[in-house]
Structure formats: C-alpha cells, structure tokens
Amino acid sequence: MQGLMPALTLHCHPASPCAQVGRFDVEIERPTRSDLRIRYQIQGDVARLSIPGLTQPGRCDDLWRRTCFEAFVTTEAQTGYHEFNFVPSTAWALYHFSAYRNGMTAPAIDIPPMIVPHADRRSFELDVQLDLSPLALAGKTLRLALAAVVEIRDGTLSYWALRHPRGRPDFHHPEGYALELAPP
C-alpha cells in the first residue's frame, strides 16, 4: 500500500484572486492498484464561499460552473485523459478525452466515486475515493492534474491548480499534469 503523500498546495490563478481562501491543499493516496483517494482541503473564510449542500449522489454535467473539485488523470502511454468533477453536494461527472479538449465521451462506470464533504468555520474538506479499474488505469503509473473552481457567495469564481499553464486558466492543458503516482 502506498501511503499518503505529503500535502500538495493548489495555487490560485493570478487572473482570479480569492482573498477568502487562505490555503488550499490536496492530499492524495493510492491504497491499492485500482483505488485512488484525494482529499481537498480549503482553509479560510469558508462562510463566504458558495458550497452547495448535500443532495442525492449522482452523475451531473456542467459542475465546473460553480464550486467544483477536479482531477485529470492519464498515463505515459495514453494520449487521452479522464476528467473527474466532484462537488460538495456529492454530484460528480466523468469524461474521457481522446486528445487535448477533443473526442469527449462520458464512460459508464459501475462504482461511482464516494464523496464525503466536511466543513467548519475555518476549513472545508472534500474526501473522494475512486475505483480506477473500469477505466483501464489500475496498476499503471498515473499522471495527474489536480484543480478546483471555487465560487464566492457573490458569484465570483477563482481557479486553483497544482500548476497553471501560461495564459487563461485551463485545467485540461498538458502543462498542468504536475504529479506522477506509481501503483503500490
């Protein structure tokens, strides 16, 4: 079993400053060859963030238009990638792209992500567990881009990532894949 990696910091894109978030960390773990666990942790003025309440878990499109936590996953051998979207309401989305922003499909999966939010006055956490085996990613070294969109109560959006490419925020960009994670 590969242990929990040290916390990684998501950085706000310079074009979308967000004073309400003091720190944004991500912890990632690969407990088995087919499982991936990601914990997103925001510290700051959580009361001023727009965080949707719990609903019935399920697949949903356009989650990135509001507060949304994202993971882009590929391998060295693949030209395509998977995009996962998770929101605090426990809605989620999964897309496969055959190339950079091209050939989008929505693959079927039998086991949806498990999404568990937790909040208090100064912090918000979203804990996500994924089964990668239906996506032919189990047992492979993964390349990941971790990101988030954070909405403030006034509707302002900020864009967070481990690494931003030059120019406008673009979580799909190949330069965003800042993390490599070997199987346990």
ZADO-1210 file (C-alpha; in nm, 4 decimals, padded with zeros to 6 digits):
<atoms>
<atom x="00.0000" y="00.0000" z="00.0000" code="MET" pos="1"/>
<atom x="00.1341" y="00.3403" z="-00.0950" code="GLN" pos="2"/>
<atom x="00.0989" y="00.5788" z="00.1970" code="GLY" pos="3"/>
<atom x="-00.0486" y="00.9223" z="00.1976" code="LEU" pos="4"/>
<atom x="00.1771" y="01.1640" z="00.0117" code="MET" pos="5"/>
<atom x="00.2686" y="01.4916" z="00.1813" code="PRO" pos="6"/>
<atom x="00.0112" y="01.7640" z="00.1244" code="ALA" pos="7"/>
<atom x="00.0399" y="01.9469" z="-00.2073" code="LEU" pos="8"/>
<atom x="-00.0662" y="02.3090" z="-00.2479" code="THR" pos="9"/>
<atom x="-00.3100" y="02.4295" z="-00.5111" code="LEU" pos="10"/>
<atom x="-00.2300" y="02.7800" z="-00.6374" code="HIS" pos="11"/>
<atom x="-00.4806" y="03.0439" z="-00.7362" code="CYS" pos="12"/>
<atom x="-00.4583" y="03.1618" z="-01.0959" code="HIS" pos="13"/>
<atom x="-00.3307" y="03.5244" z="-01.0963" code="PRO" pos="14"/>
<atom x="-00.6303" y="03.6371" z="-01.3045" code="ALA" pos="15"/>
<atom x="-00.8765" y="03.5210" z="-01.0369" code="SER" pos="16"/>
<atom x="-00.7531" y="03.6240" z="-00.6902" code="PRO" pos="17"/>
<atom x="-00.9509" y="03.4953" z="-00.3927" code="CYS" pos="18"/>
<atom x="-00.8903" y="03.6568" z="-00.0530" code="ALA" pos="19"/>
<atom x="-01.1415" y="03.4236" z="00.1152" code="GLN" pos="20"/>
<atom x="-00.9127" y="03.1210" z="00.0711" code="VAL" pos="21"/>
<atom x="-00.6010" y="03.1385" z="00.2856" code="GLY" pos="22"/>
<atom x="-00.4621" y="02.7981" z="00.1895" code="ARG" pos="23"/>
<atom x="-00.5714" y="02.5170" z="-00.0420" code="PHE" pos="24"/>
<atom x="-00.4026" y="02.1785" z="-00.0009" code="ASP" pos="25"/>
<atom x="-00.4565" y="01.8371" z="-00.1543" code="VAL" pos="26"/>
<atom x="-00.3566" y="01.5011" z="-00.0133" code="GLU" pos="27"/>
<atom x="-00.3507" y="01.2005" z="-00.2426" code="ILE" pos="28"/>
<atom x="-00.3155" y="00.8307" z="-00.1722" code="GLU" pos="29"/>
<atom x="-00.3192" y="00.5145" z="-00.3780" code="ARG" pos="30"/>
<atom x="-00.4121" y="00.2467" z="-00.1227" code="PRO" pos="31"/>
<atom x="-00.4463" y="-00.0309" z="-00.3845" code="THR" pos="32"/>
<atom x="-00.3564" y="-00.0779" z="-00.7522" code="ARG" pos="33"/>
<atom x="-00.7097" y="00.0221" z="-00.8546" code="SER" pos="34"/>
<atom x="-00.8091" y="00.2777" z="-00.5899" code="ASP" pos="35"/>
<atom x="-00.7304" y="00.6468" z="-00.5640" code="LEU" pos="36"/>
<atom x="-00.8137" y="00.8722" z="-00.2705" code="ARG" pos="37"/>
<atom x="-00.7981" y="01.2524" z="-00.2933" code="ILE" pos="38"/>
<atom x="-00.8631" y="01.4923" z="-00.0058" code="ARG" pos="39"/>
<atom x="-00.9093" y="01.8586" z="-00.0982" code="TYR" pos="40"/>
<atom x="-00.8661" y="02.0972" z="00.1993" code="GLN" pos="41"/>
<atom x="-00.9538" y="02.4667" z="00.1979" code="ILE" pos="42"/>
<atom x="-00.8644" y="02.6915" z="00.4917" code="GLN" pos="43"/>
<atom x="-01.0059" y="03.0405" z="00.5108" code="GLY" pos="44"/>
<atom x="-01.3328" y="03.2302" z="00.5380" code="ASP" pos="45"/>
<atom x="-01.5499" y="02.9292" z="00.4498" code="VAL" pos="46"/>
<atom x="-01.8729" y="03.1146" z="00.5325" code="ALA" pos="47"/>
<atom x="-01.8114" y="03.3436" z="00.2324" code="ARG" pos="48"/>
<atom x="-01.7650" y="03.0528" z="-00.0082" code="LEU" pos="49"/>
<atom x="-02.0550" y="02.9149" z="-00.2110" code="SER" pos="50"/>
<atom x="-02.0556" y="02.5494" z="-00.1105" code="ILE" pos="51"/>
<atom x="-02.3684" y="02.3575" z="-00.2123" code="PRO" pos="52"/>
<atom x="-02.5353" y="02.1381" z="00.0475" code="GLY" pos="53"/>
<atom x="-02.5761" y="01.7619" z="00.0237" code="LEU" pos="54"/>
<atom x="-02.8120" y="01.6124" z="-00.2329" code="THR" pos="55"/>
<atom x="-02.8672" y="01.2624" z="-00.3652" code="GLN" pos="56"/>
<atom x="-02.5330" y="01.1426" z="-00.5115" code="PRO" pos="57"/>
<atom x="-02.5341" y="01.1141" z="-00.8877" code="GLY" pos="58"/>
<atom x="-02.3805" y="01.1959" z="-01.2216" code="ARG" pos="59"/>
<atom x="-02.4348" y="01.5507" z="-01.3441" code="CYS" pos="60"/>
<atom x="-02.2918" y="01.7770" z="-01.6172" code="ASP" pos="61"/>
<atom x="-02.1621" y="02.1364" z="-01.6013" code="ASP" pos="62"/>
<atom x="-02.0404" y="02.1051" z="-01.2412" code="LEU" pos="63"/>
<atom x="-01.7355" y="02.3227" z="-01.3204" code="TRP" pos="64"/>
<atom x="-01.9579" y="02.6325" z="-01.3475" code="ARG" pos="65"/>
<atom x="-01.9669" y="02.6589" z="-00.9652" code="ARG" pos="66"/>
<atom x="-01.7544" y="02.5259" z="-00.6771" code="THR" pos="67"/>
<atom x="-01.6053" y="02.2056" z="-00.8163" code="CYS" pos="68"/>
<atom x="-01.3039" y="01.9895" z="-00.7348" code="PHE" pos="69"/>
<atom x="-01.1309" y="01.8262" z="-01.0307" code="GLU" pos="70"/>
<atom x="-00.8785" y="01.5579" z="-01.1179" code="ALA" pos="71"/>
<atom x="-00.7377" y="01.4934" z="-01.4642" code="PHE" pos="72"/>
<atom x="-00.5795" y="01.1513" z="-01.4990" code="VAL" pos="73"/>
<atom x="-00.3696" y="00.9917" z="-01.7724" code="THR" pos="74"/>
<atom x="-00.0694" y="00.7618" z="-01.8107" code="THR" pos="75"/>
<atom x="00.2550" y="00.7942" z="-02.0046" code="GLU" pos="76"/>
<atom x="00.1254" y="00.5504" z="-02.2647" code="ALA" pos="77"/>
<atom x="-00.2063" y="00.7307" z="-02.3280" code="GLN" pos="78"/>
<atom x="-00.2679" y="01.0311" z="-02.5499" code="THR" pos="79"/>
<atom x="-00.6119" y="01.0790" z="-02.3970" code="GLY" pos="80"/>
<atom x="-00.7143" y="01.1530" z="-02.0398" code="TYR" pos="81"/>
<atom x="-01.0026" y="01.1299" z="-01.7940" code="HIS" pos="82"/>
<atom x="-01.1583" y="01.4311" z="-01.6240" code="GLU" pos="83"/>
<atom x="-01.3316" y="01.3811" z="-01.2891" code="PHE" pos="84"/>
<atom x="-01.5502" y="01.6528" z="-01.1335" code="ASN" pos="85"/>
<atom x="-01.6701" y="01.6351" z="-00.7719" code="PHE" pos="86"/>
<atom x="-01.8886" y="01.8794" z="-00.5831" code="VAL" pos="87"/>
<atom x="-01.9772" y="01.9085" z="-00.2141" code="PRO" pos="88"/>
<atom x="-02.3397" y="01.8170" z="-00.2908" code="SER" pos="89"/>
<atom x="-02.1953" y="01.4694" z="-00.3817" code="THR" pos="90"/>
<atom x="-02.2773" y="01.5103" z="-00.7519" code="ALA" pos="91"/>
<atom x="-01.9978" y="01.4022" z="-00.9852" code="TRP" pos="92"/>
<atom x="-01.9002" y="01.3782" z="-01.3508" code="ALA" pos="93"/>
<atom x="-01.6566" y="01.1714" z="-01.5533" code="LEU" pos="94"/>
<atom x="-01.5414" y="01.2412" z="-01.9073" code="TYR" pos="95"/>
<atom x="-01.2827" y="01.0860" z="-02.1347" code="HIS" pos="96"/>
<atom x="-01.0992" y="01.2950" z="-02.3948" code="PHE" pos="97"/>
<atom x="-00.9085" y="01.1223" z="-02.6753" code="SER" pos="98"/>
<atom x="-00.6760" y="01.4267" z="-02.7031" code="ALA" pos="99"/>
<atom x="-00.6470" y="01.7790" z="-02.5608" code="TYR" pos="100"/>
<atom x="-01.0100" y="01.9000" z="-02.5406" code="ARG" pos="101"/>
<atom x="-01.1134" y="01.6642" z="-02.8234" code="ASN" pos="102"/>
<atom x="-01.3182" y="01.3471" z="-02.8521" code="GLY" pos="103"/>
<atom x="-01.5160" y="01.3849" z="-02.5282" code="MET" pos="104"/>
<atom x="-01.7238" y="01.0870" z="-02.4144" code="THR" pos="105"/>
<atom x="-01.8853" y="01.0013" z="-02.0807" code="ALA" pos="106"/>
<atom x="-01.7695" y="00.6474" z="-01.9927" code="PRO" pos="107"/>
<atom x="-02.0003" y="00.4285" z="-01.7905" code="ALA" pos="108"/>
<atom x="-01.8723" y="00.3093" z="-01.4552" code="ILE" pos="109"/>
<atom x="-02.0275" y="00.0579" z="-01.2165" code="ASP" pos="110"/>
<atom x="-01.8923" y="00.2057" z="-00.8950" code="ILE" pos="111"/>
<atom x="-01.9406" y="00.5828" z="-00.8645" code="PRO" pos="112"/>
<atom x="-01.6925" y="00.7936" z="-00.6681" code="PRO" pos="113"/>
<atom x="-01.7504" y="00.8150" z="-00.2953" code="MET" pos="114"/>
<atom x="-01.7608" y="01.1840" z="-00.1997" code="ILE" pos="115"/>
<atom x="-01.7636" y="01.2971" z="00.1640" code="VAL" pos="116"/>
<atom x="-01.7675" y="01.6709" z="00.2500" code="PRO" pos="117"/>
<atom x="-01.6848" y="01.8164" z="00.5916" code="HIS" pos="118"/>
<atom x="-01.6921" y="02.1830" z="00.6915" code="ALA" pos="119"/>
<atom x="-01.6458" y="02.4032" z="00.9936" code="ASP" pos="120"/>
<atom x="-01.5991" y="02.7810" z="01.0314" code="ARG" pos="121"/>
<atom x="-01.2391" y="02.7909" z="00.9074" code="ARG" pos="122"/>
<atom x="-01.2000" y="02.4853" z="00.6844" code="SER" pos="123"/>
<atom x="-01.3699" y="02.2762" z="00.4218" code="PHE" pos="124"/>
<atom x="-01.2656" y="01.9252" z="00.3148" code="GLU" pos="125"/>
<atom x="-01.3841" y="01.7049" z="00.0330" code="LEU" pos="126"/>
<atom x="-01.2691" y="01.3447" z="00.0565" code="ASP" pos="127"/>
<atom x="-01.3032" y="01.1450" z="-00.2669" code="VAL" pos="128"/>
<atom x="-01.2420" y="00.7754" z="-00.3293" code="GLN" pos="129"/>
<atom x="-01.2274" y="00.6357" z="-00.6832" code="LEU" pos="130"/>
<atom x="-01.2104" y="00.2872" z="-00.8333" code="ASP" pos="131"/>
<atom x="-00.9921" y="00.3222" z="-01.1448" code="LEU" pos="132"/>
<atom x="-01.0239" y="-00.0381" z="-01.2675" code="SER" pos="133"/>
<atom x="-01.3165" y="00.0231" z="-01.5106" code="PRO" pos="134"/>
<atom x="-01.1063" y="00.2908" z="-01.6849" code="LEU" pos="135"/>
<atom x="-00.8062" y="00.0667" z="-01.7596" code="ALA" pos="136"/>
<atom x="-00.5944" y="00.2740" z="-01.5164" code="LEU" pos="137"/>
<atom x="-00.5467" y="00.0151" z="-01.2422" code="ALA" pos="138"/>
<atom x="-00.1871" y="-00.0862" z="-01.1814" code="GLY" pos="139"/>
<atom x="-00.0424" y="00.1883" z="-01.4021" code="LYS" pos="140"/>
<atom x="00.1697" y="00.4884" z="-01.3123" code="THR" pos="141"/>
<atom x="-00.0662" y="00.7846" z="-01.3230" code="LEU" pos="142"/>
<atom x="-00.0022" y="01.1424" z="-01.4299" code="ARG" pos="143"/>
<atom x="-00.2399" y="01.3834" z="-01.2593" code="LEU" pos="144"/>
<atom x="-00.3511" y="01.7434" z="-01.2806" code="ALA" pos="145"/>
<atom x="-00.5405" y="01.8456" z="-00.9670" code="LEU" pos="146"/>
<atom x="-00.7546" y="02.1571" z="-00.9742" code="ALA" pos="147"/>
<atom x="-01.0637" y="02.3331" z="-00.8425" code="ALA" pos="148"/>
<atom x="-01.3065" y="02.6113" z="-00.9144" code="VAL" pos="149"/>
<atom x="-01.4096" y="02.7996" z="-00.6008" code="VAL" pos="150"/>
<atom x="-01.7142" y="03.0254" z="-00.6069" code="GLU" pos="151"/>
<atom x="-01.7586" y="03.3121" z="-00.3620" code="ILE" pos="152"/>
<atom x="-02.1127" y="03.3923" z="-00.2449" code="ARG" pos="153"/>
<atom x="-02.1218" y="03.6963" z="-00.4768" code="ASP" pos="154"/>
<atom x="-02.0764" y="03.4647" z="-00.7792" code="GLY" pos="155"/>
<atom x="-01.7056" y="03.5398" z="-00.8367" code="THR" pos="156"/>
<atom x="-01.5047" y="03.2358" z="-00.9465" code="LEU" pos="157"/>
<atom x="-01.1402" y="03.1587" z="-00.8701" code="SER" pos="158"/>
<atom x="-00.9338" y="02.8881" z="-01.0388" code="TYR" pos="159"/>
<atom x="-00.6876" y="02.6708" z="-00.8449" code="TRP" pos="160"/>
<atom x="-00.4350" y="02.4141" z="-00.9685" code="ALA" pos="161"/>
<atom x="-00.1096" y="02.2443" z="-00.8770" code="LEU" pos="162"/>
<atom x="00.0360" y="02.4077" z="-01.1874" code="ARG" pos="163"/>
<atom x="-00.1217" y="02.6625" z="-01.4227" code="HIS" pos="164"/>
<atom x="-00.0129" y="02.6961" z="-01.7862" code="PRO" pos="165"/>
<atom x="00.0558" y="03.0450" z="-01.9229" code="ARG" pos="166"/>
<atom x="-00.2472" y="03.2491" z="-02.0209" code="GLY" pos="167"/>
<atom x="-00.6016" y="03.1963" z="-01.9063" code="ARG" pos="168"/>
<atom x="-00.6980" y="02.9192" z="-01.6618" code="PRO" pos="169"/>
<atom x="-00.7013" y="02.5855" z="-01.8464" code="ASP" pos="170"/>
<atom x="-00.7137" y="02.2704" z="-01.6351" code="PHE" pos="171"/>
<atom x="-00.7023" y="02.0461" z="-01.9472" code="HIS" pos="172"/>
<atom x="-00.3669" y="02.1809" z="-02.0645" code="HIS" pos="173"/>
<atom x="-00.0832" y="01.9214" z="-02.0707" code="PRO" pos="174"/>
<atom x="00.1393" y="02.1547" z="-01.8640" code="GLU" pos="175"/>
<atom x="-00.0990" y="02.1087" z="-01.5708" code="GLY" pos="176"/>
<atom x="-00.0007" y="01.7452" z="-01.5143" code="TYR" pos="177"/>
<atom x="00.2299" y="01.8148" z="-01.2224" code="ALA" pos="178"/>
<atom x="00.2062" y="01.4881" z="-01.0318" code="LEU" pos="179"/>
<atom x="00.3129" y="01.1312" z="-01.1049" code="GLU" pos="180"/>
<atom x="00.1819" y="00.8495" z="-00.8869" code="LEU" pos="181"/>
<atom x="00.3121" y="00.4929" z="-00.9159" code="ALA" pos="182"/>
<atom x="00.0967" y="00.1940" z="-00.8199" code="PRO" pos="183"/>
<atom x="00.1569" y="00.0463" z="-00.4737" code="PRO" pos="184"/>
</atoms>
